[in-house]
């Protein structure tokens, strides 16, 4: 059983001088015995009566530890230590003991998190783990260091390596299937040959594609089904309209549209697509003359066009009934295929697919509206740049006043003379041209003044300059024969191999411990609390090792070692700071502040 014996001072209040004595602790209770046998200030308390513990910050005036008790059973117990390392060791011991005795408090409206039972491994899983340890020497070192060392359990160690074990391969994220490259025009009806009945086969995939490529049909389905017509009648009218489009009989299509209101929806122009096309055209470079190329397709000429379904497409005439061309269908289908399928619903329920597609379009339209202002601004700027002609603009005034120098030599010599006067030569009247003798005499005068008076305001302190110069000289002398010979050489290649191996192993160990440390928060069970304690103790040991490596490094490689160790220490410091902050929050959860509360 672990125990602690420490010389401390017991206080009933923070400002009191305290009673010197000996503090003894084990996992069940703590006992304070004063040095004066006649003193009655003896303490013997079980840890199960302790609610929490508080402590002063490192570097403060006093190294205090306050063991807070339930307010209904009495006040707290304050102990002052000689130094902060002794206090921290006792604090960590108390934290481990309290973590074992009391679980993390659970609110009444929350269900406690149950501990997972020990996992039962099959023979195949055991063989897979053993194989990984044999093939990866670094993984084997970590397993021996943390699992066999008691820092982590087998389950905790392998929980972060499920990808190596292949346990999640079958549960990986599947790639979403997009739309097929086949167009809706390829879905042709078939007839039985005996009657005039024509049959279309619409699968859930085809219906989803119809909604995506034809927004007007999608809108009509949400508006008419099932409030006005049934789903079967809706698709029957749609297929009839498609058949009329394929026959190229515009007169029959117009007659049918005049008699049937629902059918006319599928025969008219898709206003949603037209608005979307106009919005895209507004984003085109306004200086592009699209009307100049209107005749480049030759559709307006006789004997020209695109052969489709046995018919030759000519230029479309304006009418109420839509006449789609192959290029329009092809462009719309390509745009939908490139956008991809973003719905996660099953395709069997047509109503659910239509509503989900409507929600996704609303989100996209909201994003497009937010970008519309930026597009308009860019468009206006582009128009202003293209329409501005330099020859027709007003002359720009120069932004600065021109400087006229008649004799450049005389001007710059005068500037040099003024600079010399500003440096302390006000009493000496030089001409604009200095001879060699005059310049030499002036320089010697300045040197004599410096020797006699010295620098009144030195730029840097002499001690600091000497220290930096010595360090640079030593560093240059040790590395001038090493640096630059190998372009692929890194900082690790400039330090001894033993130090390099130790740093790499410690860095791998720190990564493993930090992964388990941060994944344990928020702490919801006593098991996680104990795990955090073990991981924190292991990180403290590595922290001490890194300090020793930095201090024991040779003088020529100490700077490189310090650069490598610094990020590791910063990562550990962040973890320690988070741990201390959480400990303070847990200790401060008690509603009342007992006697001897330490802020």
N, C-alpha and C positions, 0 to 999 in steps of 0.2 A: 504494500500500500504506500503510495507516494505521500511524503510529508515535507513540511517547510518549517524551519526554525530561523527566525529573523529578529534582530534587535530593532525595536521601534519605540515610538512614544504614543501612548493612548491619550486621546482628547475627548472631552465631552462637548467642546465647541472649537471652532476653527481658530479663534484668536487666543485661546488658552496656551500656556507654555507646554503642557503635556506631561505625562508621567512616564519616565523611561522604564522599559522592561523588555520581555521576550515574548514574541508572538509565535505560537505553534499551530500549525494547520495540518489537517488530513482531509480525506474525502468525506468525512462525516461531520466534523465540527472544528472550531478554532478556539484556542485558549490563550489568554493574555495573562502573564505573570509579572507583576512589578518587581523591579530590582530591590526595592525596600520591602522586606518581609512584613513590616508593620502596616503597610498600606492596605487599605480595604478595597482598592480599585482592581478587583480581579474579575475577569470575563471568561465565561465558559458557555458558548452558544452553539447550537446545532445549525448546520447550513440549511436545513429544511425550513427554518424560521426566517431566513434571509430572503428579502424580496428582490434585491438587486444590488448593484455596486456602482459607485461614482468615483471619479478620480480627477485630479487637477492635470492641466496640460503640461507636457514636457517643457522645461525651461522656465516655469513659473517659480515663485519664491519658495514654495513648499511642495515636497513630494507627498501628497496626501492620497489616501484611499478610504472611502466611506462605504461601509457595508450597511445598506439601508434595510430596515426591518419593516414588517407590516405595521402601519400606524396603530392598529388596534392592540398590538402586542408590545409596543415600546418604541423607543427612538433608535437611531442608527449608531454605528460604532466607527469612530474616526481614528486612523492610525497614520502617523507621520514617519517617513523613512529617511534614512541618511542621504540617499541618492535616488535618482530616477530609475536606473537599471534594476535595483532591488525592488522598488515599487512595481515596476512593470512585470517582473517575474511573478510576484505575488498576485498582481491583477490578472495575469493570464491563467494562473492556477485557479483562482476563484471563478473565472469565467468558465473554465472547463467543468468544474464541480457543479456550478449552478446549471449548466447545460444538461448535465446528466440527471440532476434531481428534478428539475422542472422543465416541462416542455414549453414551447412558445405559446403564449396565451391565444386562444381561439375565440372569436366573437360568437355571440349567441346565434346570429343569423348565418354563420358560416359553418360548413362541414369540415371537420378535421381531415387533413391529408393523411392517408394511410401509408405506412411504410411498405415498400415492395418486399415480398418474401425473397429469400435467396433463390437465384435462378438455377434451374436444373438443365445442365448442358448435356446434349447428346454426344455420342461418340464422334460424329462427323464434325460438330462444332469444336470439340476439343482438338481434333486433329488439325482443323483449319487454323486455330490459334497457335498451336505448336509449330506449324509450318511457317506462319508469319514470323514468329520469334526466331526461328532458325535462319530465315532468309534475310532478315533485317537486324543487323547487329545493334544499331542505334535504338530500335524499338526494344530489343532484349535488354539493353542497359537501363532504359526507363522502367521497364517492367520489374527488373531486379531492384532498382533503387526505390520505387514508390510502392509497389505491391508487396514485395517481400519485406520491405522496410516498414510496412504498416501504415503508410501515409494514405494510400488508396486501396479500395477493395478490388477484386477481380471485375465485378460488375461495373464499378465506376471507371476503371481503366479502359475497358473495352467498349463502354457506352459511347465514347467519342470517336470510335473507329469502326462504326457499323459499315461504312463504305468499303473498308478493307476486307471485312468478313463476308461481304456480298449479301447481307441480310436485306438490304433495301433495294436490290436490283429489280425485283419483281414489283415493288411498290413505287417505282420511280415515276416521275411526271411524264405522262404520255404526250406525244406530239399531237396537237389538234389538227384534224383533217380539214383542209380548205375545200373550196368549191372545185368541182370537176371542170376540166377544160372544155367539155362538151357544152355547146350553146343550147339554149332553149329552142332555137330554130331546128336543131337536129332531132327534137322530139316530134316525130311525125305521127299523124293519126293513121289508123288502119281500118279498112272496111272488110266486111265479110264476103263481099262479091255477089250476094243475092238480093240485098236491100240497099237502100240509100243511107243506112245508118252508119255514122262515122264514130269511132271510139278513140278517145285519148286515155293514156295511162299516166296518171299523176301520182308519183311517190312522194313521201314526206321530204325527201331531198330536193325534188323538183319544186315542190311548193315553197320551200325555204328560199330556193334560188329565184323563184318568181317574185317573192316579196322583196328580195334584195335588189333585183335588177329593175323592177317596176314599182316605184313608190306609190303611184296612183292606185294600183291594184291592192297594195298593202293598206292604204288608207281606206279604200272602199270596203275591204274585208272587216276592218275594225268598226266601220260605221254601219254596215248593213247586216252583218252576221252576229248574232241570230235575231236581232230586233226586227228586221224587215223580211229577210229571206233566209232560208236554211243554207247550211254550208254546201249541201249537194247541189242545190239550185244555183248557188253563187258560182261554183266551178263549172257547172254546165254552161252558163252564160259566158263565162270566160273562154271556154274551149270553142264555143260557137263564134265568138269574136276572133279568135285566132284563126279559125278555119276561113272566115271571111277575109282576113288579111292575106292568107296564102292564096286564095283564088284571084286576088288582084281585081276584084269586081267592086269598084268604088260606088257604083250606083246601088248595088244590092246592099252594100254596107250602110249607105246613107239611109236607105229605106227601112232597114232593120233598126237603125239607131233612132229613127223618128217614131217608131211604134213602141219600142221597149226602152224605158228610162234607164234601167240597170245595165242593159247591154250597151247603151251609148257611152257609159263610163269607160268601157274597155276599147271603144272605137275612136274616141277623141284623143287629142294630143295630151301627153302627160305634162301637166302644168308644173309639177314638182321638178321634173327633169329639166324643163325649160328654164325655170328660175335658177336651178343649180348651174346650168350652162351659162346663163347671163352672168352669174356671180363669178364664174371662172374666167369668162371673157374680160370682165372688169379688171382682173388681175394680170392680164396680158400687157405687155409693153405698149403703152398708148401710141408710141411712134411707129408701130407696125401697121402697115396699110394692108388690111385683109381683103378689102374690096378689089384691090389690084390683081389678086390671084384667084378671083372667083371663077374665072373661065378656064383655069388650068386643068380641070378634071375632064373636059371635053364631053360632059354629059349633055350639054345643050346642043351638041352637033348631031346630025343624023348618023345612024349606024354606029353609034358609040354608046357604051353603057356596060353594066355588069350583069352577066348571065346568072340567074338565080331561080331555081325550081322551074326551069324551062322557059322562063320569061326574062325579058331584057329590061333592066331598070333604066328609066330615063329621069330627067330632072323633075323634081317634085313640084307640083302645082299647089297653090294655096287653097285649102278647103277645110271645112270643119272636121271632116273625117281624116284621121291620121293615115299617112302612107309612109311606113318606115322603110329605110334603105338598109342594105346589108352592112354598110359602113357604120351606120348608127347602132345597129344591134351589136356589131363586133366591138365597137369602142365601149359601149356600155357594159358588155360582158367582161371585157378585159379590165375595166376599172373595178368592177365588183370582185373579180378574182384577185386582183392586187391588194384590195382592201382586206381580204381574208374574212374568215368567219369568227366572230367575237362572242357568239352565244354559247352558253354552257347548259342550255335546257335540252331535254329530249325532243326529237323531231316528230314524235308521234302525235302530240297534242298541238293541233294547228293554232288554236287560240293562244296558247302559252307562247308559242314561237312568235306570233305576230306581236303580242304585247312586249315580249323581251326585246324584239328588234326595234320597236317604237321607243323603248327606254334608252337603248344604246344610241339611237339617232338623236334623241334629245340631248344627251351628253355631248355628242360630237358637235351639234349645232351651237350649244352654249360655248364651246371652245372656239368655234369659228367666229362667232359674234365678237368675242373678246379680241380676236386678231384682226377684225375688219378695219378698226380705226388705224392700226399700224400699216395695213396694206394701203389704205387710202392716202396716208401721209407719204409713203414711199412712192405711190403713183404720182402725186402732185410734185414731189421733188424731181422725179424722173422727167416729167413733162416740162418743168421749168428749166431743167438742164438742157434738154434737147431743143426747146424752142428759143433759147437765148442765142443770139448771134452777136459775136464780139464787135463786128464792124458797126452795128447799129446801136451799141450801148454808149452811154455818156462816158466821157473820159474820167478815169479814177484819179483822185488827188493822191499825191504821194503821202504815205503815212508818217513820214519823218521829214525834218528840215535838212536840206542839203548843206554839207560842210565844204567850204571853199578854202583850200590851202594853196597859197601861191608858191611857197618854198617848203617842201616837205622836210628837208634836212634841218632847216632852222626851227621848224615846229617841233620835231621830235627831240632835238638837242635841248630846247627850252623845257620840254617835259622831263627830260633826264635831270636837268639842273634843279628843277623844283622838287623832284624826288630826293635828291641828295640833301637839299636843305631840310626836308621833312625828317630825314634820318638823324639830324643832329648837327648839320654843318651850316647852321644859320649864320655863324660868325665868320665863315669863310666865303668870300665873294669870288666865285669862279666865273669865267666867261662862258660863252656858249660852247666853245671848243676847248677841251682839256688836252694838254700835252701828256706824254708818258711820265715825265718827271713830276708834274702836278698830281696826276692820279696816284703815283706811287707814294708821294709824300702824304696825300690825304689818307691812303690806306694805312700807312704806318702810324699816323696820328690816331686813327680809330683803334688800332690794335693796342697802342700804349694806353689809351683811355680805358679799354676793357681790362687790361692787366692791373691797372691801378685801382679802379673802382669796382670791377666785376659787373655781372649782370644784375641790374636792379630788379627785373621781373623775368626770371628764367622761364622758358617755354615749358620745360619739364623738370622734375626734381632730379638732382644728380644721382641719388640712391636708386631711384626707379630706373633711370636710364642705364646704370651699371648692371642692375639685375637683369633687365631685358637683354642687354647686349651679351652678357655672359651666357644666358640661356640659349640665345640664337647661335652664338659661336659654338657652343657645345653640341647643339643639335645639328648644325651644318657640318661640323667636323666628323660626326659619327655616321651621317647618312649621305654624304656627298659621293661616296663610292658605291652606294647601293641604289639610290633613287635614280630612275631614268634609264637603267640598263634594260629592264624588261617592261614593255608597254602594258602587258597584261597583269603586272604585279599590283596587288592590293595591299591594304593596311595589314591584313592578317599575315601576309608573306614576309613582313619586316620584323615580326616578333618571334621569339624562340618557339620551336615546335611544341614543347611541353605546355607553355602558356597558351598557345593557340588551341591545343586540344582541350585544355581546361575551360577556356572561354566558350568554345563551341558547345561543349557538353553542358555547361551551366546555362547557356542560352536556351538550349533545347529543353532542359529541365524547367526553366522559368516559364517557357511557353506552355508546357504541360500543366504546371501548377496554376498559372493564371487562367487557363481555359476552365479548369475545374472550380477555381475560386469564383470567377464572375458568373458561371452558370449556376451556382448554388444560391444566388440571390434572386428574389426575396426568400429569406429563410422561413419555411413553413412547418418544419418538423424538427424534432430533437436530433434525428439522424443527420440532417443537413447542417445543423449547428455544430455537431461533433466533427463533421467532415471539414467545415471551414476552419475549425480550430487546428486540425491536423495539417491542413494545407498551409495555414498561416505559419505554424511552427517550422514547417519544411522550408518555406520561403525565407524566414528569418535566418535559418542556417545558411542558405545559399547567399543571402545578403552579406553575412559575415565572411564567407569565403571570397566573395568578390572584393570586399575591402582588403582582405589579406593579399589577394593577387595583385591589386593595384599598388599596395605599399611595398610588396616584395619584388616588383618589376625592376629591371636594371635601368640605369639612368638613360641609356640611349634609346630604350623602347618604352619608357614610362609614359610619354605623351601619347603614343599610339594606343597603349593599353588603357589609358584613362579615357580616350575617345570611344573605345569599344565598350567599356564598363558603364559609362555614364547613362546610355539609354536603358540598360538593364536595371540600374538602380532607380531610375525615374519610374519605370513600370512597376517595380516593387513598392516604391513610395506611394504611388497612387492607390495600390491595393491596400496598403497599411492604413492610409488616411481614410479610405472608405470603411475599413473594418472598425477603426476607432469611432468614426461618426455613427455607424450603426449601433455600436455598443453604448454610446451615449444616449441614443434615441431609445433603446430598449430599457436602459436604466431609468430614463425619465418618464416612463409610461405610468408610474405610480401616481395617483391623483394628488396625494398630500405629500408635502416635503417634511420629512422627519427632522428631529433635532440633529444639528451637525451637517446640514446640507452644504455641499461644496459646489460652487458654481463653476 
